[in-house]
Amino acid sequence: MRAYFLAVLLVAGQVSAAGDARVGEALFKRCASCHQVGPYAQGGFGPQLNGIIGRRAASTKDYKYSEAMKKSGLVWDEKTLAAYLCAPHDVVPGTSMRFWGIKDEQQVADLLSYMRSLR
């Protein structure tokens, strides 16, 4: 499992940093059924994602995280977040996130570009 996680990180590291935030915002609409962003964002079916890049996993107070996420020790930098977007259950086995992942590297780059804008 650890070798697979490292492989996912290597692939995620190849994701272009030059994603399009406008495209990412449109792609995020798929995520919005579980995750909120913006000035009034709060945890619901999933945690709010404002300021996600640079934030420690399972650190917001308004969401009940899985034990797997609490114990992950992750800090959401762009490589880790890209890997998670590609294969969440491989990066954090036991996560409660109900999502299979995004295989398109450009879509991941676009989402990351949008997420960088969330403060």
Secondary structure, 3 states (H helix, E strand, C coil): CHHHHHHHHHHHHCCCCCCCHHHHHHHHCCHHHCCCCCCCCCCCCCCCCCCCCCCECCCCCCCCCCHHHHHCCCECCHHHHHHHHHCHHHHCCCCCCCCCCCCCHHHHHHHHHHHHCCC
